[in-house]
Amino acid sequence: MKVRALCLLLMIVLAGCATHVQWVQEGKTEAETERDYKECYDQTEKRYGTNLESPHFTTDLNQCMESRGYRRK
């Protein structure tokens, strides 16, 4: 049972790493980008909860960042 739980946790962590998107905007520091991302993430999480698998969650999060002038790297 412990091995199965550990494997599941490892899969979740690796999936998160594989889907990480970097956002850039000329003139923005890393700290500003992280703050904006957190604000967008929090807004999106209020709408969808923590259902990160929802395509709507990802779409809305991306739209929030793009509306703030960021682009994906």
Secondary structure, DSSP 4 states (H G I P E B T S, - for coil): -HHHHHHHHHHHHHHHHHT---EE-TT--HHHHHHHHHHHHHHHHHHHTT-TT-HHHHHHHHHHHHHTT-EE-
